[in-house]
Amino acid sequence: MVENIAGPMNAERFEALTAAYGGDIGRWPQAERAAARDFAKNPAAAETLARAADLDALLDTYVVKPRHAGLEERILAKLVRRLTIRNWFRFGSAGIGLVGVGIAGALAGSIAIAVLAPSLTSDTSVVSDGTATMFGDIGPDAGIAQQDSQ
């Protein structure tokens, strides 16, 4: 951090310090006070200090209004209510999503069974010799291979 070393006071610097710290030179930075007091002997600088002192006096009359009774409790109650609603919405949305995934799974499963399984409502009868599966006939050789291995 660069330290501000007080140099000779000029009108521009004096007005900047007056705007920043007010009309009381005692409130100014310690390094600037001696040069400011010397410069304040100038009538234009004294007028600048007088205007700043008037503004300081006006600002000192301002009184902050007391806060309303129960304001903090009302704000906290609204915050808790909003958080509760947000949590219900968040968890409710997750529940709706899980229900949607379950319905989609059930629908996909029923479509898969309808496509892969032979139709039970057809007029053709299926004659099984013991080698038919849901995925097709495995043929007569499968029964022979199983008998040989025993």
C-alpha positions as CSV (number, residue, x, y, z in Angstrom):
1,M,0.0,0.0,0.0
2,V,1.4,3.4,-0.9
3,E,1.5,5.8,1.9
4,N,0.2,9.3,1.2
5,I,2.9,11.7,2.3
6,A,1.6,15.2,2.9
7,G,3.1,17.8,0.6
8,P,2.4,21.4,0.1
9,M,-1.4,22.1,0.3
10,N,-3.1,23.5,-2.8
11,A,-6.8,24.5,-3.3
12,E,-7.7,21.3,-5.2
13,R,-6.2,19.1,-2.5
14,F,-7.9,21.2,0.3
15,E,-11.3,20.9,-1.3
16,A,-10.9,17.2,-1.8
17,L,-10.0,16.7,1.9
18,T,-12.9,19.0,2.9
19,A,-15.3,16.9,0.9
20,A,-14.0,13.7,2.3
21,Y,-13.5,14.6,6.0
22,G,-15.8,17.6,6.6
23,G,-15.2,21.1,8.0
24,D,-13.4,20.1,11.2
25,I,-9.7,19.8,10.4
26,G,-9.3,17.8,13.6
27,R,-11.1,14.9,11.8
28,W,-8.6,15.0,8.9
29,P,-5.6,12.6,8.6
30,Q,-2.8,13.6,11.0
31,A,-0.3,14.1,8.2
32,E,-2.6,16.7,6.5
33,R,-3.7,18.8,9.5
34,A,-0.7,21.2,9.8
35,A,-0.7,22.1,6.1
36,A,-4.5,22.4,6.1
37,R,-4.5,24.8,9.1
38,D,-1.9,27.0,7.4
39,F,-3.9,26.9,4.1
40,A,-7.2,27.6,5.9
41,K,-5.9,31.2,6.7
42,N,-6.7,31.9,3.0
43,P,-10.3,33.5,2.8
44,A,-11.4,31.1,0.0
45,A,-10.3,28.1,2.1
46,A,-12.0,29.5,5.1
47,E,-15.2,29.8,3.1
48,T,-14.9,26.2,1.9
49,L,-14.5,25.1,5.6
50,A,-17.5,27.1,6.6
51,R,-19.7,25.4,3.9
52,A,-18.5,22.0,5.0
53,A,-19.2,22.8,8.6
54,D,-22.7,23.8,7.7
55,L,-23.2,20.5,5.9
56,D,-21.7,18.6,8.9
57,A,-24.2,20.4,11.3
58,L,-27.1,19.4,9.0
59,L,-26.0,15.8,8.8
60,D,-25.6,15.7,12.6
61,T,-29.3,16.5,13.0
62,Y,-30.4,13.4,11.2
63,V,-31.9,10.8,13.5
64,V,-32.4,7.2,12.5
65,K,-36.0,6.1,13.0
66,P,-36.4,3.2,15.4
67,R,-37.2,-0.1,13.8
68,H,-40.8,-1.4,13.9
69,A,-41.7,-3.8,16.7
70,G,-41.7,-7.3,15.4
71,L,-40.1,-6.6,12.1
72,E,-37.3,-9.1,12.6
73,E,-39.7,-11.8,13.6
74,R,-42.0,-11.2,10.6
75,I,-39.0,-11.3,8.2
76,L,-37.7,-14.6,9.8
77,A,-41.2,-16.1,9.6
78,K,-41.5,-15.3,5.9
79,L,-38.0,-16.7,5.3
80,V,-38.9,-20.0,7.1
81,R,-42.2,-20.2,5.1
82,R,-40.4,-19.7,1.8
83,L,-37.8,-22.3,2.7
84,T,-40.5,-24.8,3.7
85,I,-42.4,-24.2,0.4
86,R,-39.2,-24.6,-1.5
87,N,-38.3,-27.8,0.2
88,W,-41.8,-29.3,-0.4
89,F,-41.6,-28.3,-4.0
90,R,-38.1,-29.8,-4.4
91,F,-39.0,-33.1,-2.8
92,G,-42.4,-33.2,-4.4
93,S,-40.8,-32.7,-7.8
94,A,-38.4,-35.6,-7.1
95,G,-41.4,-37.8,-6.1
96,I,-43.2,-36.9,-9.3
97,G,-40.1,-37.7,-11.3
98,L,-39.8,-41.1,-9.7
99,V,-43.5,-41.9,-10.4
100,G,-42.9,-40.9,-14.0
101,V,-39.8,-43.2,-14.3
102,G,-41.8,-46.1,-12.8
103,I,-44.7,-45.6,-15.3
104,A,-42.2,-45.4,-18.2
105,G,-40.6,-48.6,-17.0
106,A,-43.9,-50.4,-16.7
107,L,-44.9,-49.2,-20.2
108,A,-41.6,-50.3,-21.7
109,G,-41.9,-53.7,-20.0
110,S,-45.4,-54.3,-21.3
111,I,-44.4,-53.3,-24.8
112,A,-41.4,-55.6,-24.7
113,I,-43.6,-58.5,-23.6
114,A,-46.2,-57.8,-26.3
115,V,-43.6,-57.7,-29.0
116,L,-41.5,-60.7,-27.9
117,A,-44.2,-63.1,-26.7
118,P,-46.3,-65.0,-29.2
119,S,-49.8,-63.7,-29.4
120,L,-52.2,-65.6,-27.1
121,T,-55.2,-64.3,-29.0
122,S,-54.3,-65.8,-32.4
123,D,-56.4,-68.6,-33.9
124,T,-53.4,-70.7,-34.6
125,S,-52.6,-73.3,-32.1
126,V,-49.1,-73.9,-31.0
127,V,-48.1,-77.6,-30.9
128,S,-45.1,-78.1,-28.7
129,D,-42.9,-81.1,-28.8
130,G,-41.0,-79.9,-25.7
131,T,-38.4,-77.9,-27.6
132,A,-40.3,-74.6,-28.1
133,T,-39.4,-71.6,-26.1
134,M,-40.7,-68.0,-26.0
135,F,-37.9,-67.1,-28.3
136,G,-38.4,-69.8,-30.8
137,D,-38.0,-73.5,-31.4
138,I,-34.6,-74.9,-30.3
139,G,-35.1,-77.9,-32.6
140,P,-35.1,-81.7,-32.1
141,D,-31.3,-81.9,-31.7
142,A,-31.4,-80.2,-28.3
143,G,-33.3,-83.1,-26.7
144,I,-30.8,-85.6,-28.1
145,A,-27.8,-83.6,-26.8
146,Q,-29.3,-83.6,-23.4
147,Q,-30.0,-87.3,-23.3
148,D,-26.4,-88.1,-24.4
149,S,-24.8,-86.0,-21.7
150,Q,-26.7,-87.9,-18.9
